[in-house]
Amino acid sequence: MLKLSTPFSHIRIPVKLKEEITNAFITDLSHQYNNQVLMKEAPQLKEWPTFTGEGEYDHISFIKVIERLQEDYAIPDELITSRFHSLFEKSAKIWYYGIRQTNGKNTWSWWKQEIITKWANDAWRYKRENTFENSSFELVLETS
């Protein structure tokens, strides 16, 4: 039987290393398959939350829902961020286009931090704390 020679046929790879490479490859394929199955189960775009930048807790609920979708359906960052043009509305959409033009494509973690920086500012925090303190104070007065 004629044995064909390749440029690397003289290199011998230990059997154990071949098994490790094969197992890692199979594991990677398995994860890819599982992620594809999860992605097929993911909600359609029309079922995702929108973000307007309005309302007291709009940014918090938006971030929480996106985090759950990513966790539950193994949605990659690229898919999340590619949907922003449809998910952002009103002032949030204007803000998004400006930030996107300046900074280009980024990860979901980066965008999440930008949303928090923009909408969970000091004035917002002060308002929340003030609302909480006033409601707590009223409860104490009512029970006295």
Phi and psi in radians as a Rosetta constraint file:
Dihedral C 1 N 2 CA 2 C 2 CIRCULARHARMONIC -1.443 0.35
Dihedral N 2 CA 2 C 2 N 3 CIRCULARHARMONIC 2.210 0.35
Dihedral C 2 N 3 CA 3 C 3 CIRCULARHARMONIC -1.754 0.35
Dihedral N 3 CA 3 C 3 N 4 CIRCULARHARMONIC 2.127 0.35
Dihedral C 3 N 4 CA 4 C 4 CIRCULARHARMONIC -1.413 0.35
Dihedral N 4 CA 4 C 4 N 5 CIRCULARHARMONIC 2.471 0.35
Dihedral C 4 N 5 CA 5 C 5 CIRCULARHARMONIC -1.782 0.35
Dihedral N 5 CA 5 C 5 N 6 CIRCULARHARMONIC 2.422 0.35
Dihedral C 5 N 6 CA 6 C 6 CIRCULARHARMONIC -2.033 0.35
Dihedral N 6 CA 6 C 6 N 7 CIRCULARHARMONIC 2.854 0.35
Dihedral C 6 N 7 CA 7 C 7 CIRCULARHARMONIC -1.019 0.35
Dihedral N 7 CA 7 C 7 N 8 CIRCULARHARMONIC -0.397 0.35
Dihedral C 7 N 8 CA 8 C 8 CIRCULARHARMONIC -1.997 0.35
Dihedral N 8 CA 8 C 8 N 9 CIRCULARHARMONIC 0.239 0.35
Dihedral C 8 N 9 CA 9 C 9 CIRCULARHARMONIC -1.163 0.35
Dihedral N 9 CA 9 C 9 N 10 CIRCULARHARMONIC -0.357 0.35
Dihedral C 9 N 10 CA 10 C 10 CIRCULARHARMONIC -1.353 0.35
Dihedral N 10 CA 10 C 10 N 11 CIRCULARHARMONIC -0.230 0.35
Dihedral C 10 N 11 CA 11 C 11 CIRCULARHARMONIC -1.511 0.35
Dihedral N 11 CA 11 C 11 N 12 CIRCULARHARMONIC 2.204 0.35
Dihedral C 11 N 12 CA 12 C 12 CIRCULARHARMONIC -1.819 0.35
Dihedral N 12 CA 12 C 12 N 13 CIRCULARHARMONIC 2.239 0.35
Dihedral C 12 N 13 CA 13 C 13 CIRCULARHARMONIC -1.798 0.35
Dihedral N 13 CA 13 C 13 N 14 CIRCULARHARMONIC 2.252 0.35
Dihedral C 13 N 14 CA 14 C 14 CIRCULARHARMONIC -1.003 0.35
Dihedral N 14 CA 14 C 14 N 15 CIRCULARHARMONIC 2.520 0.35
Dihedral C 14 N 15 CA 15 C 15 CIRCULARHARMONIC -0.990 0.35
Dihedral N 15 CA 15 C 15 N 16 CIRCULARHARMONIC -0.732 0.35
Dihedral C 15 N 16 CA 16 C 16 CIRCULARHARMONIC -1.036 0.35
Dihedral N 16 CA 16 C 16 N 17 CIRCULARHARMONIC -0.739 0.35
Dihedral C 16 N 17 CA 17 C 17 CIRCULARHARMONIC -1.121 0.35
Dihedral N 17 CA 17 C 17 N 18 CIRCULARHARMONIC -0.702 0.35
Dihedral C 17 N 18 CA 18 C 18 CIRCULARHARMONIC -1.037 0.35
Dihedral N 18 CA 18 C 18 N 19 CIRCULARHARMONIC -0.749 0.35
Dihedral C 18 N 19 CA 19 C 19 CIRCULARHARMONIC -1.128 0.35
Dihedral N 19 CA 19 C 19 N 20 CIRCULARHARMONIC -0.730 0.35
Dihedral C 19 N 20 CA 20 C 20 CIRCULARHARMONIC -1.105 0.35
Dihedral N 20 CA 20 C 20 N 21 CIRCULARHARMONIC -0.739 0.35
Dihedral C 20 N 21 CA 21 C 21 CIRCULARHARMONIC -1.130 0.35
Dihedral N 21 CA 21 C 21 N 22 CIRCULARHARMONIC -0.778 0.35
Dihedral C 21 N 22 CA 22 C 22 CIRCULARHARMONIC -1.085 0.35
Dihedral N 22 CA 22 C 22 N 23 CIRCULARHARMONIC -0.804 0.35
Dihedral C 22 N 23 CA 23 C 23 CIRCULARHARMONIC -1.109 0.35
Dihedral N 23 CA 23 C 23 N 24 CIRCULARHARMONIC -0.724 0.35
Dihedral C 23 N 24 CA 24 C 24 CIRCULARHARMONIC -1.112 0.35
Dihedral N 24 CA 24 C 24 N 25 CIRCULARHARMONIC -0.706 0.35
Dihedral C 24 N 25 CA 25 C 25 CIRCULARHARMONIC -1.125 0.35
Dihedral N 25 CA 25 C 25 N 26 CIRCULARHARMONIC -0.788 0.35
Dihedral C 25 N 26 CA 26 C 26 CIRCULARHARMONIC -1.120 0.35
Dihedral N 26 CA 26 C 26 N 27 CIRCULARHARMONIC -0.734 0.35
Dihedral C 26 N 27 CA 27 C 27 CIRCULARHARMONIC -1.067 0.35
Dihedral N 27 CA 27 C 27 N 28 CIRCULARHARMONIC -0.762 0.35
Dihedral C 27 N 28 CA 28 C 28 CIRCULARHARMONIC -1.091 0.35
Dihedral N 28 CA 28 C 28 N 29 CIRCULARHARMONIC -0.765 0.35
Dihedral C 28 N 29 CA 29 C 29 CIRCULARHARMONIC -1.080 0.35
Dihedral N 29 CA 29 C 29 N 30 CIRCULARHARMONIC -0.691 0.35
Dihedral C 29 N 30 CA 30 C 30 CIRCULARHARMONIC -1.095 0.35
Dihedral N 30 CA 30 C 30 N 31 CIRCULARHARMONIC -0.772 0.35
Dihedral C 30 N 31 CA 31 C 31 CIRCULARHARMONIC -1.112 0.35
Dihedral N 31 CA 31 C 31 N 32 CIRCULARHARMONIC -0.719 0.35
Dihedral C 31 N 32 CA 32 C 32 CIRCULARHARMONIC -1.076 0.35
Dihedral N 32 CA 32 C 32 N 33 CIRCULARHARMONIC -0.753 0.35
Dihedral C 32 N 33 CA 33 C 33 CIRCULARHARMONIC -1.112 0.35
Dihedral N 33 CA 33 C 33 N 34 CIRCULARHARMONIC -0.813 0.35
Dihedral C 33 N 34 CA 34 C 34 CIRCULARHARMONIC -1.050 0.35
Dihedral N 34 CA 34 C 34 N 35 CIRCULARHARMONIC -0.729 0.35
Dihedral C 34 N 35 CA 35 C 35 CIRCULARHARMONIC -1.134 0.35
Dihedral N 35 CA 35 C 35 N 36 CIRCULARHARMONIC -0.648 0.35
Dihedral C 35 N 36 CA 36 C 36 CIRCULARHARMONIC -1.138 0.35
Dihedral N 36 CA 36 C 36 N 37 CIRCULARHARMONIC -0.701 0.35
Dihedral C 36 N 37 CA 37 C 37 CIRCULARHARMONIC -1.110 0.35
Dihedral N 37 CA 37 C 37 N 38 CIRCULARHARMONIC -0.804 0.35
Dihedral C 37 N 38 CA 38 C 38 CIRCULARHARMONIC -1.081 0.35
Dihedral N 38 CA 38 C 38 N 39 CIRCULARHARMONIC -0.720 0.35
Dihedral C 38 N 39 CA 39 C 39 CIRCULARHARMONIC -1.086 0.35
Dihedral N 39 CA 39 C 39 N 40 CIRCULARHARMONIC -0.627 0.35
Dihedral C 39 N 40 CA 40 C 40 CIRCULARHARMONIC -1.145 0.35
Dihedral N 40 CA 40 C 40 N 41 CIRCULARHARMONIC -0.503 0.35
Dihedral C 40 N 41 CA 41 C 41 CIRCULARHARMONIC -1.440 0.35
Dihedral N 41 CA 41 C 41 N 42 CIRCULARHARMONIC -0.266 0.35
Dihedral C 41 N 42 CA 42 C 42 CIRCULARHARMONIC -1.062 0.35
Dihedral N 42 CA 42 C 42 N 43 CIRCULARHARMONIC 2.557 0.35
Dihedral C 42 N 43 CA 43 C 43 CIRCULARHARMONIC -1.051 0.35
Dihedral N 43 CA 43 C 43 N 44 CIRCULARHARMONIC 2.620 0.35
Dihedral C 43 N 44 CA 44 C 44 CIRCULARHARMONIC -1.192 0.35
Dihedral N 44 CA 44 C 44 N 45 CIRCULARHARMONIC 2.785 0.35
Dihedral C 44 N 45 CA 45 C 45 CIRCULARHARMONIC -0.925 0.35
Dihedral N 45 CA 45 C 45 N 46 CIRCULARHARMONIC -0.689 0.35
Dihedral C 45 N 46 CA 46 C 46 CIRCULARHARMONIC -1.132 0.35
Dihedral N 46 CA 46 C 46 N 47 CIRCULARHARMONIC -0.303 0.35
Dihedral C 46 N 47 CA 47 C 47 CIRCULARHARMONIC -1.627 0.35
Dihedral N 47 CA 47 C 47 N 48 CIRCULARHARMONIC -0.094 0.35
Dihedral C 47 N 48 CA 48 C 48 CIRCULARHARMONIC -1.382 0.35
Dihedral N 48 CA 48 C 48 N 49 CIRCULARHARMONIC 2.708 0.35
Dihedral C 48 N 49 CA 49 C 49 CIRCULARHARMONIC -1.289 0.35
Dihedral N 49 CA 49 C 49 N 50 CIRCULARHARMONIC 2.658 0.35
Dihedral C 49 N 50 CA 50 C 50 CIRCULARHARMONIC -1.800 0.35
Dihedral N 50 CA 50 C 50 N 51 CIRCULARHARMONIC 2.831 0.35
Dihedral C 50 N 51 CA 51 C 51 CIRCULARHARMONIC -2.258 0.35
Dihedral N 51 CA 51 C 51 N 52 CIRCULARHARMONIC 2.103 0.35
Dihedral C 51 N 52 CA 52 C 52 CIRCULARHARMONIC -1.824 0.35
Dihedral N 52 CA 52 C 52 N 53 CIRCULARHARMONIC -0.355 0.35
Dihedral C 52 N 53 CA 53 C 53 CIRCULARHARMONIC 1.433 0.35
Dihedral N 53 CA 53 C 53 N 54 CIRCULARHARMONIC 0.126 0.35
Dihedral C 53 N 54 CA 54 C 54 CIRCULARHARMONIC -1.946 0.35
Dihedral N 54 CA 54 C 54 N 55 CIRCULARHARMONIC 2.733 0.35
Dihedral C 54 N 55 CA 55 C 55 CIRCULARHARMONIC 1.617 0.35
Dihedral N 55 CA 55 C 55 N 56 CIRCULARHARMONIC 2.657 0.35
Dihedral C 55 N 56 CA 56 C 56 CIRCULARHARMONIC -1.122 0.35
Dihedral N 56 CA 56 C 56 N 57 CIRCULARHARMONIC -0.696 0.35
Dihedral C 56 N 57 CA 57 C 57 CIRCULARHARMONIC -2.106 0.35
Dihedral N 57 CA 57 C 57 N 58 CIRCULARHARMONIC 0.367 0.35
Dihedral C 57 N 58 CA 58 C 58 CIRCULARHARMONIC -0.977 0.35
Dihedral N 58 CA 58 C 58 N 59 CIRCULARHARMONIC -0.789 0.35
Dihedral C 58 N 59 CA 59 C 59 CIRCULARHARMONIC -1.202 0.35
Dihedral N 59 CA 59 C 59 N 60 CIRCULARHARMONIC -0.611 0.35
Dihedral C 59 N 60 CA 60 C 60 CIRCULARHARMONIC -1.188 0.35
Dihedral N 60 CA 60 C 60 N 61 CIRCULARHARMONIC -0.832 0.35
Dihedral C 60 N 61 CA 61 C 61 CIRCULARHARMONIC -1.157 0.35
Dihedral N 61 CA 61 C 61 N 62 CIRCULARHARMONIC -0.660 0.35
Dihedral C 61 N 62 CA 62 C 62 CIRCULARHARMONIC -1.060 0.35
Dihedral N 62 CA 62 C 62 N 63 CIRCULARHARMONIC -0.864 0.35
Dihedral C 62 N 63 CA 63 C 63 CIRCULARHARMONIC -1.068 0.35
Dihedral N 63 CA 63 C 63 N 64 CIRCULARHARMONIC -0.774 0.35
Dihedral C 63 N 64 CA 64 C 64 CIRCULARHARMONIC -1.071 0.35
Dihedral N 64 CA 64 C 64 N 65 CIRCULARHARMONIC -0.764 0.35
Dihedral C 64 N 65 CA 65 C 65 CIRCULARHARMONIC -1.159 0.35
Dihedral N 65 CA 65 C 65 N 66 CIRCULARHARMONIC -0.764 0.35
Dihedral C 65 N 66 CA 66 C 66 CIRCULARHARMONIC -1.091 0.35
Dihedral N 66 CA 66 C 66 N 67 CIRCULARHARMONIC -0.708 0.35
Dihedral C 66 N 67 CA 67 C 67 CIRCULARHARMONIC -1.050 0.35
Dihedral N 67 CA 67 C 67 N 68 CIRCULARHARMONIC -0.750 0.35
Dihedral C 67 N 68 CA 68 C 68 CIRCULARHARMONIC -1.154 0.35
Dihedral N 68 CA 68 C 68 N 69 CIRCULARHARMONIC -0.734 0.35
Dihedral C 68 N 69 CA 69 C 69 CIRCULARHARMONIC -1.059 0.35
Dihedral N 69 CA 69 C 69 N 70 CIRCULARHARMONIC -0.787 0.35
Dihedral C 69 N 70 CA 70 C 70 CIRCULARHARMONIC -1.100 0.35
Dihedral N 70 CA 70 C 70 N 71 CIRCULARHARMONIC -0.744 0.35
Dihedral C 70 N 71 CA 71 C 71 CIRCULARHARMONIC -1.208 0.35
Dihedral N 71 CA 71 C 71 N 72 CIRCULARHARMONIC -0.826 0.35
Dihedral C 71 N 72 CA 72 C 72 CIRCULARHARMONIC -1.260 0.35
Dihedral N 72 CA 72 C 72 N 73 CIRCULARHARMONIC -0.554 0.35
Dihedral C 72 N 73 CA 73 C 73 CIRCULARHARMONIC -2.021 0.35
Dihedral N 73 CA 73 C 73 N 74 CIRCULARHARMONIC 0.168 0.35
Dihedral C 73 N 74 CA 74 C 74 CIRCULARHARMONIC 0.904 0.35
Dihedral N 74 CA 74 C 74 N 75 CIRCULARHARMONIC 0.804 0.35
Dihedral C 74 N 75 CA 75 C 75 CIRCULARHARMONIC -1.393 0.35
Dihedral N 75 CA 75 C 75 N 76 CIRCULARHARMONIC 2.164 0.35
Dihedral C 75 N 76 CA 76 C 76 CIRCULARHARMONIC -1.242 0.35
Dihedral N 76 CA 76 C 76 N 77 CIRCULARHARMONIC 2.696 0.35
Dihedral C 76 N 77 CA 77 C 77 CIRCULARHARMONIC -0.897 0.35
Dihedral N 77 CA 77 C 77 N 78 CIRCULARHARMONIC -0.739 0.35
Dihedral C 77 N 78 CA 78 C 78 CIRCULARHARMONIC -1.033 0.35
Dihedral N 78 CA 78 C 78 N 79 CIRCULARHARMONIC -0.656 0.35
Dihedral C 78 N 79 CA 79 C 79 CIRCULARHARMONIC -1.245 0.35
Dihedral N 79 CA 79 C 79 N 80 CIRCULARHARMONIC -0.722 0.35
Dihedral C 79 N 80 CA 80 C 80 CIRCULARHARMONIC -1.074 0.35
Dihedral N 80 CA 80 C 80 N 81 CIRCULARHARMONIC -0.924 0.35
Dihedral C 80 N 81 CA 81 C 81 CIRCULARHARMONIC -1.186 0.35
Dihedral N 81 CA 81 C 81 N 82 CIRCULARHARMONIC -0.479 0.35
Dihedral C 81 N 82 CA 82 C 82 CIRCULARHARMONIC -1.235 0.35
Dihedral N 82 CA 82 C 82 N 83 CIRCULARHARMONIC -0.282 0.35
Dihedral C 82 N 83 CA 83 C 83 CIRCULARHARMONIC -1.632 0.35
Dihedral N 83 CA 83 C 83 N 84 CIRCULARHARMONIC -0.074 0.35
Dihedral C 83 N 84 CA 84 C 84 CIRCULARHARMONIC -1.009 0.35
Dihedral N 84 CA 84 C 84 N 85 CIRCULARHARMONIC -0.635 0.35
Dihedral C 84 N 85 CA 85 C 85 CIRCULARHARMONIC -1.058 0.35
Dihedral N 85 CA 85 C 85 N 86 CIRCULARHARMONIC -0.421 0.35
Dihedral C 85 N 86 CA 86 C 86 CIRCULARHARMONIC -1.683 0.35
Dihedral N 86 CA 86 C 86 N 87 CIRCULARHARMONIC -0.449 0.35
Dihedral C 86 N 87 CA 87 C 87 CIRCULARHARMONIC -1.494 0.35
Dihedral N 87 CA 87 C 87 N 88 CIRCULARHARMONIC -0.523 0.35
Dihedral C 87 N 88 CA 88 C 88 CIRCULARHARMONIC -1.476 0.35
Dihedral N 88 CA 88 C 88 N 89 CIRCULARHARMONIC 2.420 0.35
Dihedral C 88 N 89 CA 89 C 89 CIRCULARHARMONIC -2.358 0.35
Dihedral N 89 CA 89 C 89 N 90 CIRCULARHARMONIC 2.797 0.35
Dihedral C 89 N 90 CA 90 C 90 CIRCULARHARMONIC 0.939 0.35
Dihedral N 90 CA 90 C 90 N 91 CIRCULARHARMONIC -2.273 0.35
Dihedral C 90 N 91 CA 91 C 91 CIRCULARHARMONIC -1.131 0.35
Dihedral N 91 CA 91 C 91 N 92 CIRCULARHARMONIC -0.519 0.35
Dihedral C 91 N 92 CA 92 C 92 CIRCULARHARMONIC -1.146 0.35
Dihedral N 92 CA 92 C 92 N 93 CIRCULARHARMONIC -0.616 0.35
Dihedral C 92 N 93 CA 93 C 93 CIRCULARHARMONIC -1.193 0.35
Dihedral N 93 CA 93 C 93 N 94 CIRCULARHARMONIC -0.730 0.35
Dihedral C 93 N 94 CA 94 C 94 CIRCULARHARMONIC -1.080 0.35
Dihedral N 94 CA 94 C 94 N 95 CIRCULARHARMONIC -0.803 0.35
Dihedral C 94 N 95 CA 95 C 95 CIRCULARHARMONIC -1.033 0.35
Dihedral N 95 CA 95 C 95 N 96 CIRCULARHARMONIC -0.804 0.35
Dihedral C 95 N 96 CA 96 C 96 CIRCULARHARMONIC -1.018 0.35
Dihedral N 96 CA 96 C 96 N 97 CIRCULARHARMONIC -0.847 0.35
Dihedral C 96 N 97 CA 97 C 97 CIRCULARHARMONIC -1.061 0.35
Dihedral N 97 CA 97 C 97 N 98 CIRCULARHARMONIC -0.678 0.35
Dihedral C 97 N 98 CA 98 C 98 CIRCULARHARMONIC -1.157 0.35
Dihedral N 98 CA 98 C 98 N 99 CIRCULARHARMONIC -0.798 0.35
Dihedral C 98 N 99 CA 99 C 99 CIRCULARHARMONIC -1.157 0.35
Dihedral N 99 CA 99 C 99 N 100 CIRCULARHARMONIC -0.721 0.35
Dihedral C 99 N 100 CA 100 C 100 CIRCULARHARMONIC -1.120 0.35
Dihedral N 100 CA 100 C 100 N 101 CIRCULARHARMONIC -0.718 0.35
Dihedral C 100 N 101 CA 101 C 101 CIRCULARHARMONIC -1.126 0.35
Dihedral N 101 CA 101 C 101 N 102 CIRCULARHARMONIC -0.668 0.35
Dihedral C 101 N 102 CA 102 C 102 CIRCULARHARMONIC -1.311 0.35
Dihedral N 102 CA 102 C 102 N 103 CIRCULARHARMONIC -0.730 0.35
Dihedral C 102 N 103 CA 103 C 103 CIRCULARHARMONIC -1.901 0.35
Dihedral N 103 CA 103 C 103 N 104 CIRCULARHARMONIC -0.173 0.35
Dihedral C 103 N 104 CA 104 C 104 CIRCULARHARMONIC 1.266 0.35
Dihedral N 104 CA 104 C 104 N 105 CIRCULARHARMONIC -2.816 0.35
Dihedral C 104 N 105 CA 105 C 105 CIRCULARHARMONIC -1.259 0.35
Dihedral N 105 CA 105 C 105 N 106 CIRCULARHARMONIC 2.502 0.35
Dihedral C 105 N 106 CA 106 C 106 CIRCULARHARMONIC -2.577 0.35
Dihedral N 106 CA 106 C 106 N 107 CIRCULARHARMONIC 3.013 0.35
Dihedral C 106 N 107 CA 107 C 107 CIRCULARHARMONIC -1.360 0.35
Dihedral N 107 CA 107 C 107 N 108 CIRCULARHARMONIC 2.902 0.35
Dihedral C 107 N 108 CA 108 C 108 CIRCULARHARMONIC -1.069 0.35
Dihedral N 108 CA 108 C 108 N 109 CIRCULARHARMONIC -0.717 0.35
Dihedral C 108 N 109 CA 109 C 109 CIRCULARHARMONIC -1.017 0.35
Dihedral N 109 CA 109 C 109 N 110 CIRCULARHARMONIC -0.731 0.35
Dihedral C 109 N 110 CA 110 C 110 CIRCULARHARMONIC -1.116 0.35
Dihedral N 110 CA 110 C 110 N 111 CIRCULARHARMONIC -0.815 0.35
Dihedral C 110 N 111 CA 111 C 111 CIRCULARHARMONIC -1.126 0.35
Dihedral N 111 CA 111 C 111 N 112 CIRCULARHARMONIC -0.696 0.35
Dihedral C 111 N 112 CA 112 C 112 CIRCULARHARMONIC -1.012 0.35
Dihedral N 112 CA 112 C 112 N 113 CIRCULARHARMONIC -0.775 0.35
Dihedral C 112 N 113 CA 113 C 113 CIRCULARHARMONIC -1.128 0.35
Dihedral N 113 CA 113 C 113 N 114 CIRCULARHARMONIC -0.672 0.35
Dihedral C 113 N 114 CA 114 C 114 CIRCULARHARMONIC -1.129 0.35
Dihedral N 114 CA 114 C 114 N 115 CIRCULARHARMONIC -0.694 0.35
Dihedral C 114 N 115 CA 115 C 115 CIRCULARHARMONIC -1.092 0.35
Dihedral N 115 CA 115 C 115 N 116 CIRCULARHARMONIC -0.810 0.35
Dihedral C 115 N 116 CA 116 C 116 CIRCULARHARMONIC -1.084 0.35
Dihedral N 116 CA 116 C 116 N 117 CIRCULARHARMONIC -0.770 0.35
Dihedral C 116 N 117 CA 117 C 117 CIRCULARHARMONIC -1.051 0.35
Dihedral N 117 CA 117 C 117 N 118 CIRCULARHARMONIC -0.728 0.35
Dihedral C 117 N 118 CA 118 C 118 CIRCULARHARMONIC -1.283 0.35
Dihedral N 118 CA 118 C 118 N 119 CIRCULARHARMONIC -0.848 0.35
Dihedral C 118 N 119 CA 119 C 119 CIRCULARHARMONIC -1.745 0.35
Dihedral N 119 CA 119 C 119 N 120 CIRCULARHARMONIC -0.360 0.35
Dihedral C 119 N 120 CA 120 C 120 CIRCULARHARMONIC -1.807 0.35
Dihedral N 120 CA 120 C 120 N 121 CIRCULARHARMONIC 0.974 0.35
Dihedral C 120 N 121 CA 121 C 121 CIRCULARHARMONIC -1.446 0.35
Dihedral N 121 CA 121 C 121 N 122 CIRCULARHARMONIC -3.115 0.35
Dihedral C 121 N 122 CA 122 C 122 CIRCULARHARMONIC -1.062 0.35
Dihedral N 122 CA 122 C 122 N 123 CIRCULARHARMONIC -0.705 0.35
Dihedral C 122 N 123 CA 123 C 123 CIRCULARHARMONIC -1.085 0.35
Dihedral N 123 CA 123 C 123 N 124 CIRCULARHARMONIC -0.724 0.35
Dihedral C 123 N 124 CA 124 C 124 CIRCULARHARMONIC -1.114 0.35
Dihedral N 124 CA 124 C 124 N 125 CIRCULARHARMONIC -0.789 0.35
Dihedral C 124 N 125 CA 125 C 125 CIRCULARHARMONIC -1.090 0.35
Dihedral N 125 CA 125 C 125 N 126 CIRCULARHARMONIC -0.758 0.35
Dihedral C 125 N 126 CA 126 C 126 CIRCULARHARMONIC -1.061 0.35
Dihedral N 126 CA 126 C 126 N 127 CIRCULARHARMONIC -0.766 0.35
Dihedral C 126 N 127 CA 127 C 127 CIRCULARHARMONIC -1.070 0.35
Dihedral N 127 CA 127 C 127 N 128 CIRCULARHARMONIC -0.771 0.35
Dihedral C 127 N 128 CA 128 C 128 CIRCULARHARMONIC -1.107 0.35
Dihedral N 128 CA 128 C 128 N 129 CIRCULARHARMONIC -0.796 0.35
Dihedral C 128 N 129 CA 129 C 129 CIRCULARHARMONIC -1.091 0.35
Dihedral N 129 CA 129 C 129 N 130 CIRCULARHARMONIC -0.751 0.35
Dihedral C 129 N 130 CA 130 C 130 CIRCULARHARMONIC -1.086 0.35
Dihedral N 130 CA 130 C 130 N 131 CIRCULARHARMONIC -0.768 0.35
Dihedral C 130 N 131 CA 131 C 131 CIRCULARHARMONIC -1.071 0.35
Dihedral N 131 CA 131 C 131 N 132 CIRCULARHARMONIC -0.776 0.35
Dihedral C 131 N 132 CA 132 C 132 CIRCULARHARMONIC -1.106 0.35
Dihedral N 132 CA 132 C 132 N 133 CIRCULARHARMONIC -0.828 0.35
Dihedral C 132 N 133 CA 133 C 133 CIRCULARHARMONIC -1.084 0.35
Dihedral N 133 CA 133 C 133 N 134 CIRCULARHARMONIC -0.738 0.35
Dihedral C 133 N 134 CA 134 C 134 CIRCULARHARMONIC -1.130 0.35
Dihedral N 134 CA 134 C 134 N 135 CIRCULARHARMONIC -0.713 0.35
Dihedral C 134 N 135 CA 135 C 135 CIRCULARHARMONIC -1.215 0.35
Dihedral N 135 CA 135 C 135 N 136 CIRCULARHARMONIC -0.641 0.35
Dihedral C 135 N 136 CA 136 C 136 CIRCULARHARMONIC -1.178 0.35
Dihedral N 136 CA 136 C 136 N 137 CIRCULARHARMONIC -0.712 0.35
Dihedral C 136 N 137 CA 137 C 137 CIRCULARHARMONIC -1.129 0.35
Dihedral N 137 CA 137 C 137 N 138 CIRCULARHARMONIC -0.720 0.35
Dihedral C 137 N 138 CA 138 C 138 CIRCULARHARMONIC -1.110 0.35
Dihedral N 138 CA 138 C 138 N 139 CIRCULARHARMONIC -0.657 0.35
Dihedral C 138 N 139 CA 139 C 139 CIRCULARHARMONIC -1.122 0.35
Dihedral N 139 CA 139 C 139 N 140 CIRCULARHARMONIC -0.716 0.35
Dihedral C 139 N 140 CA 140 C 140 CIRCULARHARMONIC -1.129 0.35
Dihedral N 140 CA 140 C 140 N 141 CIRCULARHARMONIC -0.741 0.35
Dihedral C 140 N 141 CA 141 C 141 CIRCULARHARMONIC -1.144 0.35
Dihedral N 141 CA 141 C 141 N 142 CIRCULARHARMONIC -0.660 0.35
Dihedral C 141 N 142 CA 142 C 142 CIRCULARHARMONIC -1.197 0.35
Dihedral N 142 CA 142 C 142 N 143 CIRCULARHARMONIC -0.568 0.35
Dihedral C 142 N 143 CA 143 C 143 CIRCULARHARMONIC -1.466 0.35
Dihedral N 143 CA 143 C 143 N 144 CIRCULARHARMONIC -0.215 0.35
